[in-house]
Amino acid sequence: MKTLENETQFKELKQQQTVFLFTADWCPDCKVIEPDLPQLEDKYQEYNFVSVDRDKYLDICIEHGIMGIPSFLVYRDGEQIGSYIGKERKSIEQIDSFLASLN
């Protein structure tokens, strides 16, 4: 999974098919799903998967209503086509169902 490098890159990636994962190093729920994320990247190869450090990009989080992590925003051609936002723990199966519902 790529890591977001700057806000300009965020704007550029929104113009493509991108799944943004909002996370943080200290987040235990994020660590639980981390080992299984590569299987989702393999399954949904039409998307770029990009990790966004919630603490480093707080302005992006505030702008998009990301208050809890892990959370997901999905963009296609500049349009937000889905969001899975919340502070509750998410299983890989729940994330998979969310992504499948977007197609």
N, C-alpha and C positions, 0 to 999 in steps of 0.2 A: 504494500500500500504506500502510495506517495504521501509525503507530508507537505502541507501548505507552507509556502515560503514567504508570501507577502500578500497584501490585500489586492494588489493588481492581479496576481495570479488567481485569486478567488473570483474576481470579476471575469477573467478570461475563461476559467473552467465552467462558470455558470452558462457560458454560451455553447458548451458541448453537452454530452451526456455524462453527468457526474453525480456520484453519491458522496456527500460530505459526511464524515463521521466526526462529531464533536466529542472530544475526549480530554483527559488530563492524566498526567503521570500518577497522581495520587488517588485516582478513582478506582476503588475495588471492583465495582460492577463492570467497568471498562476492561479491566484485566481478565475478568471471567470470560468475556466473549472473544478477546484478542486471539487466542490460539485457533479458533474456528473461522475467523474472517477470511483467510485465504480460500476456503472452499466456496464462500459466497462470491469472491472475486472471480474464481474459475467458472462458476455457474452463470454469472451475469457479466460476461466479457464485453458486452456492448457499453458498459459504464466504466468511467475512470473512478477509482476509489481513492479518496483523499482524506487523510486524517487532519483535523483542525484542532490545535491545542487551545482549549477553551480559555485558559489563563493568558495566553499570548495574544489571542484575537478576541478580546472581550467586547470590543466595539461591534464586530460582526455578530457575535452572540446576542448582544442587546438588540441590534437592528432586526434580527430574525427571531426573537423571542425564545432563544435557547437559554433556559434557566437551569435545567437539569441535564445531567449526562449519564450515560451515553445518549446522544440524540443524533438523528439523521435528517438531512435535507437532500432532496433529489431534484436535479435540474436537467432539462432537455431543451436545447436551442434557446437559452435565455429565459425560459419559463420554469418556475417551480412547479413540479408535477407531483410532489409528495413530501410529507414530513412525518417523522416519527419522533416526537419530542416528549420528554418527560424524565423525571428523576428515578422512575422505577427501574429495577433490573430487567433487562431484555434478554431473552434467550435467542440463540442462533435461529431456532425454528420460527420465532416471532418475527425476527428481522427478515428471514427468508420469505415468509408470508407477506410481509409488507412490500418487499421488492417485487414479488410475483404479482401483487395486485396492481402494480403500475403499468404492466404490459397489456 
